[in-house]
Structures are given as structure tokens and as C-alpha cells.
Amino acid sequence: MTNKIIILIIDDDADEALLLATVLYLNNYSPYIIPTIFAEAIKAIEHHFPDIIILSMNHAREDIIGLKIATHIHHTYSIPVLLQVEFHYKEDLQQYIDTLPYSCILKPKDNNFDQLLNTLQFSVPHIVGKLCKYKAKILRVTRMEIDSKGEPVSIEGLEHLFEDKEIKLCDVLYFKAGNAYFKNCVLLRLQSDKNHYYAFRGTLAQCLLWLNNKLFTHINGSYIVSNEKITASNLPTSVTIDDIIIPVSRNYIAYINKVIKERLFKA
């Protein structure tokens, strides 16, 4: 079965949103509807991970929540947003275009959705993994070689050079607590560079605050792994992340079983 483009409609007018959702469904899209409430919008995005978001706007000077939602999306996700605005004077419409770097169209009259459908057809996003829909983060890291035991090569007392690096969450295999030489750091392993660790200052607890717990799993006291990179279950002792075997703590076995079942055996 071919995956459908998932579209999240954010609109306070239930009748208007339902009509749009029906049109999208009949054109082979997969639409979902939520009201223009900030907390609900963020929750829905993290649940559905849409391929595109259609945000209904009323007036640039009044739709504060809509602009707040759009701004958060722009800062957090790489999900395209289509602003659908009511007809008003040119200078008001320009406020939308100047405020946010999104596509902007007028709401259709007489239920004619041709402009919206044409816009979607000419800018259909690729269906990608959920983590690819997050914007990259800039972390200040130092690169470490990896020895035969999978540990970072370090010399006690050595000063490491830290520099900014763009980290894409879809590239992350796992996070690991720092060793004796990196007590105040987290070690990061990337799929694109398996021969090195990247150490950055922080703790696993801090990582858990900004990582989506639906997409990353804390498998013991030392590791947080990317669910998308789990390729095999070796429970009760370990799991395989891409081609790397990671030990699993007994305390996490029940939860890991649930995650792996959803990840590997979902119909």
C-alpha cells in the first residue's frame, strides 16, 4: 500500500475544516483536523508528524495564536506550512508574507479548492522518517576516535577543542553517558560517522528533556537510542542499533519489548 501524504489542518472553524479535509481525502491525502490552540497543535504535530500543515488565519493583527503556532513550527520542524488566509486588503495580506517565510494563499470562495490543490501538487513534500521532520540542532562538540571496545579514545588531562556542529536527529544512532574523562559530557554516535564519538557538555537527563520520548528510548542508565535505528532485538541482554550492539538494563526490558514490537512488527 502506498503511503499517503499526511496533512494537518489547524482551523477553529469546524465546518470549514471538515469541508477541506473531505476535499483532501477525495484527492488521496490523509488529513487530520485540530483547533487553533497552541498546546493542542504541538501535541498533534508530535503525534501525527504531518508532511505538510495547513494553518487557517483570519487577520494578521488579531490571529496571535496562529502566528505563535506558525513561529514554533518554523523554529522546531522542517515541515512546510501553508497559510490559508481570508480575503482582505493587500497591505494586510502582505503582513503574513513579511512575518513568516511560508506559502500563503487566500481562502477559496464558493468552495473552490483548485488553488490549494494546485499548490500542494507543485510542492508535494517527500515522505520521510519522523526524525527527519525536525530541524537540525547546533551542538558544541569535540570529535573522539573509537577503540576496539567501542569506547572513546582519550588521554587524561588532554584539552579537547570544541566547535559547533549541525546535528540532524535522523542521523543520530544513540547518546551515551560520558566516561571517566568526560564526566560532564554526553557522547553522541552518528550513522554518517560511526568511526567517531562526538562529546558535548551536558547530561542524559538534559537530553531526555529535548528529545521526543516517542522517538528515542532510554534503554539503561547510560544509553538513549533512536527508535528508528533499532534493527534487531537481542533481549534480555541487548538490542542492535543499525549494526551496533547496545546492552540493555533489566529494569528497561518490559519497555524495550514494547518499543521494539511497535518498531519492528507494526503492520
C-alpha positions as a Markdown table, in Angstrom:
| # | Residue | x | y | z |
|---|---|---|---|---|
| 1 | Met | 0.0 | 0.0 | 0.0 |
| 2 | Thr | 1.4 | 3.4 | -1.0 |
| 3 | Asn | 1.8 | 5.9 | 1.8 |
| 4 | Lys | -0.4 | 8.9 | 1.6 |
| 5 | Ile | 0.8 | 12.5 | 2.3 |
| 6 | Ile | -0.4 | 13.4 | 5.8 |
| 7 | Ile | -1.8 | 16.9 | 6.1 |
| 8 | Leu | -2.6 | 18.5 | 9.5 |
| 9 | Ile | -5.4 | 21.2 | 9.3 |
| 10 | Ile | -5.3 | 23.8 | 12.1 |
| 11 | Asp | -8.6 | 25.7 | 12.0 |
| 12 | Asp | -11.1 | 27.0 | 14.5 |
| 13 | Asp | -14.0 | 26.8 | 12.1 |
| 14 | Ala | -15.0 | 23.1 | 12.3 |
| 15 | Asp | -17.3 | 23.2 | 9.3 |
| 16 | Glu | -14.7 | 24.9 | 7.1 |
| 17 | Ala | -12.0 | 22.4 | 8.3 |
| 18 | Leu | -14.2 | 19.4 | 7.7 |
| 19 | Leu | -15.0 | 20.5 | 4.1 |
| 20 | Leu | -11.3 | 21.0 | 3.4 |
| 21 | Ala | -10.5 | 17.6 | 4.9 |
| 22 | Thr | -13.1 | 16.0 | 2.7 |
| 23 | Val | -11.7 | 17.5 | -0.4 |
| 24 | Leu | -8.2 | 16.4 | 0.6 |
| 25 | Tyr | -9.3 | 12.9 | 1.4 |
| 26 | Leu | -11.0 | 12.6 | -2.0 |
| 27 | Asn | -7.7 | 13.7 | -3.6 |
| 28 | Asn | -5.8 | 10.9 | -1.9 |
| 29 | Tyr | -4.4 | 12.8 | 1.0 |
| 30 | Ser | -4.6 | 11.8 | 4.6 |
| 31 | Pro | -6.0 | 14.8 | 6.6 |
| 32 | Tyr | -6.3 | 15.4 | 10.3 |
| 33 | Ile | -8.1 | 18.4 | 12.0 |
| 34 | Ile | -7.3 | 20.3 | 15.2 |
| 35 | Pro | -8.4 | 23.7 | 16.6 |
| 36 | Thr | -6.1 | 26.7 | 16.8 |
| 37 | Ile | -4.9 | 26.0 | 20.3 |
| 38 | Phe | -1.1 | 26.1 | 20.8 |
| 39 | Ala | -0.8 | 23.1 | 23.2 |
| 40 | Glu | -3.2 | 21.0 | 21.0 |
| 41 | Ala | -1.3 | 21.9 | 17.8 |
| 42 | Ile | 2.1 | 20.9 | 19.2 |
| 43 | Lys | 0.7 | 17.7 | 20.6 |
| 44 | Ala | -0.9 | 16.8 | 17.3 |
| 45 | Ile | 2.3 | 17.6 | 15.3 |
| 46 | Glu | 4.3 | 15.2 | 17.5 |
| 47 | His | 1.6 | 12.6 | 17.3 |
| 48 | His | 1.0 | 12.6 | 13.5 |
| 49 | Phe | 4.2 | 14.1 | 12.2 |
| 50 | Pro | 2.5 | 15.5 | 9.1 |
| 51 | Asp | 4.1 | 16.0 | 5.8 |
| 52 | Ile | 2.5 | 19.5 | 5.5 |
| 53 | Ile | 0.5 | 21.7 | 7.7 |
| 54 | Ile | -2.4 | 24.0 | 6.5 |
| 55 | Leu | -2.9 | 26.8 | 9.0 |
| 56 | Ser | -6.1 | 28.8 | 8.7 |
| 57 | Met | -5.6 | 32.5 | 9.5 |
| 58 | Asn | -8.1 | 35.3 | 10.0 |
| 59 | His | -6.5 | 38.7 | 10.4 |
| 60 | Ala | -2.8 | 39.3 | 10.8 |
| 61 | Arg | -3.3 | 41.8 | 13.7 |
| 62 | Glu | -5.7 | 39.5 | 15.6 |
| 63 | Asp | -4.6 | 35.9 | 15.0 |
| 64 | Ile | -1.9 | 35.9 | 17.7 |
| 65 | Ile | -2.2 | 32.2 | 18.5 |
| 66 | Gly | -2.0 | 31.2 | 14.8 |
| 67 | Leu | 1.2 | 33.3 | 14.4 |
| 68 | Lys | 2.6 | 31.7 | 17.6 |
| 69 | Ile | 1.9 | 28.2 | 16.3 |
| 70 | Ala | 3.5 | 29.1 | 12.9 |
| 71 | Thr | 6.6 | 30.6 | 14.5 |
| 72 | His | 7.1 | 27.5 | 16.7 |
| 73 | Ile | 6.8 | 25.2 | 13.7 |
| 74 | His | 9.3 | 27.3 | 11.8 |
| 75 | His | 11.8 | 27.1 | 14.7 |
| 76 | Thr | 11.4 | 23.4 | 15.6 |
| 77 | Tyr | 10.4 | 21.5 | 12.5 |
| 78 | Ser | 11.3 | 21.2 | 8.8 |
| 79 | Ile | 7.6 | 20.7 | 7.9 |
| 80 | Pro | 6.2 | 23.0 | 5.2 |
| 81 | Val | 3.3 | 25.3 | 6.3 |
| 82 | Leu | 0.7 | 26.7 | 4.0 |
| 83 | Leu | -1.1 | 29.7 | 5.4 |
| 84 | Gln | -4.7 | 29.9 | 4.3 |
| 85 | Val | -6.0 | 33.5 | 4.9 |
| 86 | Glu | -9.2 | 35.3 | 4.4 |
| 87 | Phe | -9.6 | 38.0 | 1.8 |
| 88 | His | -8.5 | 41.4 | 2.9 |
| 89 | Tyr | -6.7 | 44.4 | 1.7 |
| 90 | Lys | -3.3 | 43.9 | 0.1 |
| 91 | Glu | -1.3 | 45.6 | 2.9 |
| 92 | Asp | -2.9 | 43.2 | 5.4 |
| 93 | Leu | -2.1 | 40.1 | 3.3 |
| 94 | Gln | 1.5 | 41.4 | 3.0 |
| 95 | Gln | 1.8 | 41.3 | 6.8 |
| 96 | Tyr | 1.6 | 37.5 | 6.6 |
| 97 | Ile | 4.1 | 37.2 | 3.8 |
| 98 | Asp | 6.5 | 39.6 | 5.6 |
| 99 | Thr | 6.1 | 37.9 | 9.0 |
| 100 | Leu | 6.8 | 34.3 | 8.2 |
| 101 | Pro | 8.6 | 32.6 | 5.3 |
| 102 | Tyr | 5.7 | 30.4 | 4.3 |
| 103 | Ser | 3.5 | 29.8 | 1.3 |
| 104 | Cys | 0.4 | 32.0 | 1.6 |
| 105 | Ile | -2.9 | 31.7 | -0.3 |
| 106 | Leu | -6.4 | 33.2 | 0.1 |
| 107 | Lys | -9.2 | 31.0 | 1.4 |
| 108 | Pro | -11.4 | 29.8 | -1.5 |
| 109 | Lys | -14.7 | 31.4 | -2.4 |
| 110 | Asp | -17.6 | 29.2 | -3.4 |
| 111 | Asn | -15.8 | 26.1 | -2.0 |
| 112 | Asn | -13.4 | 26.2 | -4.9 |
| 113 | Phe | -10.2 | 24.5 | -3.7 |
| 114 | Asp | -8.4 | 24.4 | -7.0 |
| 115 | Gln | -5.7 | 26.9 | -6.0 |
| 116 | Leu | -4.9 | 25.0 | -2.8 |
| 117 | Leu | -4.8 | 21.6 | -4.6 |
| 118 | Asn | -2.5 | 23.1 | -7.3 |
| 119 | Thr | -0.2 | 24.5 | -4.7 |
| 120 | Leu | 0.0 | 21.1 | -3.0 |
| 121 | Gln | 0.7 | 19.3 | -6.3 |
| 122 | Phe | 3.5 | 21.6 | -7.1 |
| 123 | Ser | 5.1 | 21.4 | -3.7 |
| 124 | Val | 4.3 | 17.9 | -2.5 |
| 125 | Pro | 6.9 | 17.0 | 0.2 |
| 126 | His | 8.8 | 13.7 | 0.3 |
| 127 | Ile | 7.5 | 11.2 | 2.8 |
| 128 | Val | 10.5 | 10.9 | 5.2 |
| 129 | Gly | 11.1 | 9.4 | 8.6 |
| 130 | Lys | 9.7 | 11.3 | 11.6 |
| 131 | Leu | 13.1 | 12.4 | 12.9 |
| 132 | Cys | 13.9 | 14.0 | 9.5 |
| 133 | Lys | 11.0 | 16.4 | 10.2 |
| 134 | Tyr | 12.9 | 18.0 | 13.0 |
| 135 | Lys | 15.3 | 20.9 | 12.3 |
| 136 | Ala | 18.9 | 20.2 | 12.9 |
| 137 | Lys | 20.4 | 21.3 | 16.2 |
| 138 | Ile | 23.7 | 23.1 | 16.7 |
| 139 | Leu | 25.8 | 21.4 | 19.4 |
| 140 | Arg | 29.3 | 22.4 | 20.5 |
| 141 | Val | 31.2 | 19.1 | 20.2 |
| 142 | Thr | 34.7 | 17.6 | 20.2 |
| 143 | Arg | 35.4 | 14.6 | 18.0 |
| 144 | Met | 36.8 | 11.4 | 19.6 |
| 145 | Glu | 38.3 | 8.3 | 18.0 |
| 146 | Ile | 36.7 | 4.9 | 18.9 |
| 147 | Asp | 38.8 | 2.0 | 20.1 |
| 148 | Ser | 38.2 | -1.8 | 19.5 |
| 149 | Lys | 35.9 | -2.0 | 22.6 |
| 150 | Gly | 33.7 | 0.8 | 21.3 |
| 151 | Glu | 35.0 | 3.3 | 23.8 |
| 152 | Pro | 36.2 | 6.8 | 23.0 |
| 153 | Val | 40.0 | 7.2 | 22.8 |
| 154 | Ser | 41.1 | 9.9 | 25.2 |
| 155 | Ile | 44.2 | 10.9 | 27.1 |
| 156 | Glu | 43.7 | 12.0 | 30.7 |
| 157 | Gly | 44.4 | 15.7 | 31.0 |
| 158 | Leu | 44.2 | 16.4 | 27.3 |
| 159 | Glu | 42.3 | 19.6 | 26.4 |
| 160 | His | 39.8 | 19.0 | 23.6 |
| 161 | Leu | 38.9 | 21.5 | 21.1 |
| 162 | Phe | 35.1 | 22.1 | 21.0 |
| 163 | Glu | 33.4 | 23.6 | 17.9 |
| 164 | Asp | 29.9 | 24.0 | 16.6 |
| 165 | Lys | 28.4 | 21.1 | 14.6 |
| 166 | Glu | 25.0 | 20.8 | 13.0 |
| 167 | Ile | 23.4 | 17.6 | 14.2 |
| 168 | Lys | 20.4 | 16.1 | 12.4 |
| 169 | Leu | 18.3 | 13.9 | 14.7 |
| 170 | Cys | 17.6 | 11.5 | 11.8 |
| 171 | Asp | 21.4 | 10.9 | 11.8 |
| 172 | Val | 21.7 | 10.0 | 15.5 |
| 173 | Leu | 22.2 | 6.4 | 16.5 |
| 174 | Tyr | 22.4 | 6.9 | 20.2 |
| 175 | Phe | 23.5 | 9.1 | 23.1 |
| 176 | Lys | 25.9 | 7.6 | 25.8 |
| 177 | Ala | 26.9 | 8.9 | 29.2 |
| 178 | Gly | 30.4 | 10.2 | 29.3 |
| 179 | Asn | 33.2 | 8.1 | 30.7 |
| 180 | Ala | 35.9 | 8.9 | 33.3 |
| 181 | Tyr | 37.5 | 11.5 | 31.1 |
| 182 | Phe | 34.1 | 13.0 | 30.2 |
| 183 | Lys | 32.2 | 13.2 | 33.4 |
| 184 | Asn | 30.2 | 16.3 | 32.5 |
| 185 | Cys | 29.6 | 15.3 | 28.8 |
| 186 | Val | 27.4 | 13.1 | 26.7 |
| 187 | Leu | 28.8 | 11.0 | 23.9 |
| 188 | Leu | 27.0 | 11.0 | 20.6 |
| 189 | Arg | 27.3 | 8.4 | 17.8 |
| 190 | Leu | 26.1 | 9.3 | 14.3 |
| 191 | Gln | 25.1 | 7.0 | 11.4 |
| 192 | Ser | 27.1 | 9.1 | 9.0 |
| 193 | Asp | 30.3 | 8.8 | 11.0 |
| 194 | Lys | 30.5 | 5.6 | 13.0 |
| 195 | Asn | 34.2 | 5.9 | 13.5 |
| 196 | His | 34.0 | 8.7 | 16.0 |
| 197 | Tyr | 32.1 | 9.9 | 19.0 |
| 198 | Tyr | 31.1 | 13.5 | 19.4 |
| 199 | Ala | 31.2 | 14.7 | 23.0 |
| 200 | Phe | 29.2 | 17.7 | 24.2 |
| 201 | Arg | 28.8 | 19.2 | 27.6 |
| 202 | Gly | 25.5 | 18.1 | 29.3 |
| 203 | Thr | 23.8 | 15.0 | 30.8 |
| 204 | Leu | 21.5 | 12.3 | 29.6 |
| 205 | Ala | 18.8 | 13.8 | 31.8 |
| 206 | Gln | 19.1 | 17.1 | 29.8 |
| 207 | Cys | 18.9 | 15.1 | 26.5 |
| 208 | Leu | 15.7 | 13.5 | 27.6 |
| 209 | Leu | 14.1 | 16.9 | 28.1 |
| 210 | Trp | 14.5 | 17.9 | 24.5 |
| 211 | Leu | 14.2 | 14.5 | 22.8 |
| 212 | Asn | 10.8 | 13.2 | 21.8 |
| 213 | Asn | 10.3 | 10.2 | 24.0 |
| 214 | Lys | 8.2 | 8.5 | 21.3 |
| 215 | Leu | 11.3 | 8.6 | 19.0 |
| 216 | Phe | 14.1 | 8.0 | 21.5 |
| 217 | Thr | 14.3 | 5.3 | 24.2 |
| 218 | His | 16.3 | 5.3 | 27.4 |
| 219 | Ile | 17.4 | 1.6 | 27.5 |
| 220 | Asn | 19.6 | 1.8 | 30.6 |
| 221 | Gly | 21.4 | 4.3 | 32.8 |
| 222 | Ser | 24.0 | 5.0 | 30.1 |
| 223 | Tyr | 22.2 | 5.0 | 26.7 |
| 224 | Ile | 19.4 | 6.7 | 24.9 |
| 225 | Val | 18.8 | 5.1 | 21.5 |
| 226 | Ser | 17.0 | 6.2 | 18.3 |
| 227 | Asn | 13.9 | 4.0 | 17.8 |
| 228 | Glu | 14.2 | 4.5 | 14.0 |
| 229 | Lys | 17.6 | 2.9 | 14.1 |
| 230 | Ile | 16.7 | -0.3 | 16.0 |
| 231 | Thr | 17.2 | -3.2 | 13.6 |
| 232 | Ala | 17.2 | -6.3 | 15.9 |
| 233 | Ser | 16.1 | -7.4 | 19.3 |
| 234 | Asn | 18.6 | -9.4 | 21.4 |
| 235 | Leu | 16.7 | -9.2 | 24.6 |
| 236 | Pro | 17.1 | -9.7 | 27.5 |
| 237 | Thr | 20.7 | -8.6 | 27.2 |
| 238 | Ser | 21.0 | -6.1 | 24.3 |
| 239 | Val | 19.5 | -4.6 | 21.2 |
| 240 | Thr | 21.1 | -3.8 | 17.8 |
| 241 | Ile | 21.2 | -0.2 | 16.7 |
| 242 | Asp | 21.9 | -0.2 | 13.0 |
| 243 | Asp | 24.8 | -2.7 | 13.3 |
| 244 | Ile | 26.0 | -1.8 | 16.8 |
| 245 | Ile | 25.0 | -4.0 | 19.8 |
| 246 | Ile | 24.0 | -2.0 | 22.9 |
| 247 | Pro | 23.5 | -3.5 | 26.4 |
| 248 | Val | 20.0 | -3.3 | 27.9 |
| 249 | Ser | 19.4 | -3.0 | 31.7 |
| 250 | Arg | 16.9 | -5.5 | 33.2 |
| 251 | Asn | 14.8 | -2.6 | 34.5 |
| 252 | Tyr | 14.0 | -1.4 | 31.0 |
| 253 | Ile | 13.3 | -4.8 | 29.4 |
| 254 | Ala | 9.5 | -4.6 | 29.5 |
| 255 | Tyr | 9.5 | -1.1 | 28.0 |
| 256 | Ile | 12.1 | -2.0 | 25.3 |
| 257 | Asn | 9.9 | -5.0 | 24.4 |
| 258 | Lys | 7.0 | -2.7 | 23.8 |
| 259 | Val | 9.1 | -0.2 | 21.7 |
| 260 | Ile | 10.7 | -3.0 | 19.6 |
| 261 | Lys | 7.3 | -4.6 | 18.9 |
| 262 | Glu | 5.9 | -1.2 | 17.7 |
| 263 | Arg | 9.1 | -0.5 | 15.7 |
| 264 | Leu | 9.7 | -3.9 | 14.0 |
| 265 | Phe | 6.4 | -5.7 | 13.9 |
| 266 | Lys | 3.8 | -2.9 | 13.3 |
| 267 | Ala | 1.6 | -3.9 | 10.4 |
